[in-house]
Amino acid sequence: MHQYLFFIGDFPIRAYGLILSLSIILATCTAYFLAKQDGRWHQHVIDIGIYGGISGIVGARLWDVFFFDWGYYSHHLLEIPFVWQGGMAIQGGILFGVIAGVIYTKRYNIDTWSFADIVTPAIIIGQSIGRMANLLNGDAFGHPTGGSFGIVYPSTTLAYQVYGNQPLWPAEIWEGQIDIIIFVLLLLFRTTNHGKGQVFILYTILYSLARFFLEYLRGDYGTLLFGLKSAQLTSLAIIIIGSVLFIWCGLQNNPKEQAKKQSGNLRKNK
């Protein structure tokens, strides 16, 4: 586990920034492959990857600052841009990245839902790689296992500053591994006769389910409401809303419903 890979003079090359950048690049490459394979809109993927990546970094940082660490940053406002210190909330990154993607697709008259269904697996594989950055940086860590098993972080990390040399649950490692499972499930679901938007919605549901339970192992911040953490409350909202939308999108793709719509259109054209 190395926070600093090497130095150029006095300037450190941090593993966190390098792996985070790599996650955006590889996610964009995966999205390009999926879009190229589908035969639609692959020429737009690089631009969306750049805009979405930048927006995601900004959103992830702001989400962490205001929802997780405002008690600290309210007294250290000048440190808010210091992303290399760690503190990037993936839920904020996804939200801002998706907003950037929606704006782009609307501007270039791209079917937003269809495009999202094509490239969604690339998002979760990017998240999986991003968790490697958290591990190398010693953030997004778990709470003490209470035994002799777990991860003991180096003294230079935030995890060590909080818990010392106690073994901690490998929360970020398990999340990265679960993300790979979700990636495969999404690829399989894309092969079915799914409704428009269902791949993206399924991604939000599956990730939110995983995140909700993994939060019980996280030890880098406390509870917010009803004994739940902010990420759990967000996940619950997404699961509920996503489940309703998933069913609705599936009904829109139902052959009987489509036949009714086509019949109604024919009547209007007579």
C-alpha positions, -999 to +999 in steps of 0.1 A: +000+000+000+017+032-012+002+066-011+031+081-030+044+062-060+074+085-066+084+122-066+093+146-094+115+170-074+093+179-044+061+171-063+045+138-053+028+114-078+000+100-057-014+066-062-049+080-055-049+105-083-033+081-108-057+052-101-087+076-101-077+090-135-072+055-147-107+045-136-122+073-157-101+065-187-108+027-186-145+033-179-146+056-210-128+029-230-153+003-219-182+026-228-167+032-262-164-006-268-200-011-257-213+017-279-192+006-309-206-029-305-241-016-304-235+006-334-248+039-320-233+071-307-197+057-301-183+089-316-197+108-286-184+086-259-150+103-255-165+137-251-191+124-226-163+106-207-143+138-203-173+160-193-187+133-171-154+125-155-147+161-146-182+166-133-180+134-114-148+145-096-164+178-086-196+161-075-178+134-055-158+160-037-187+184-029-209+155-018-182+143+006-175+178+019-211+187+026-226+153+036-198+136+053-171+160+065-187+194+068-179+196+105-142+197+094-143+216+062-166+243+076-135+254+095-110+247+067-127+261+036-095+265+017-089+227+019-121+218+000-103+216-034-076+193-019-090+161-034-056+144-030-063+142+007-090+117+000-127+123+006-146+116-026-182+103-023-191+081-052-228+089-050-221+125-056-198+116-084-225+095-101-251+122-098-230+150-112-216+127-139-251+116-150-263+152-150-234+161-174-243+131-196-280+141-197-271+177-207-248+164-234-273+139-249-300+165-249-278+189-267-269+164-295-303+149-297-292+115-284-318+092-268-307+096-232-322+064-218-310+042-247-275+056-245-275+051-207-285+015-212-256+009-236-228+024-214-240+017-179-218-013-173-188+010-179-198+031-150-197+003-124-164-011-137-150+025-133-163+025-097-146-009-090-112+005-102-118+037-082-120+016-050-084+005-056-075+042-053-093+043-019-074+013-007-040+027-017-049+061-001-062+046+031-097+061+030-132+047+027-120+023+053-140+000+076-143+000+114-123-024+136-131-061+132-125-067+169-102-096+161-067-103+147-080-103+111-084-073+089-064-045+072-038-026+092-031+007+074+002+026+074+007+054+099+005+080+071-031+072+063-064+087+077-075+052+087-044+049+110-050+083+124-086+073+133-081+037+146-043+033+150-030-002+143-063-020+148-073-044+120-102-029+100-129-045+078-119-043+041-150-024+031-135-007+000-121-040-012-154-058-009-172-030-026-148-031-056-153-069-058-191-066-056-190-039-084-174-065-107-203-089-100-228-061-108-209-054-140-214-090-152-251-090-142-256-058-162-240-073-192-262-103-190-293-082-185-285-062-216-290-094-236-326-097-225-357-080-241-356-052-215-374-019-214-357+013-223-339+026-192-341-006-172-303-014-175-294+020-159-321+017-133-311-018-124-275-006-119-287+021-094-307-005-075-280-032-073-253-007-063-275+009-037-284-025-022-247-033-020-238+001-006-265+000+020-252-032+037-215-024+032-221+008+051-225-012+083-188-021+079-176+015+071-158+033+099-149+066+083-180+086+094-209+083+117-247+079+116-270+107+105-307+097+111-325+067+126-291+051+132-284+051+095-256+068+076-262+094+049-251+069+022-277+044+035-305+070+035-296+079-001-294+043-011-328+035+004-344+064-015-328+052-048-339+016-042-375+026-036-377+051-065-356+028-088-378-002-082-410+018-091-393+031-123-379-003-132-414-018-132-428+011-151-401+009-178-407-028-181-445-022-186-437+003-213-419-025-232-447-050-227-459-063-261-496-058-250-489-022-240-470-015-272-499-030-292-524-007-275-502+023-282-498+014-319-536+008-321-543+042-306-519+059-330-536+042-360-570+054-348-556+090-345-542+088-380-575+077-396 
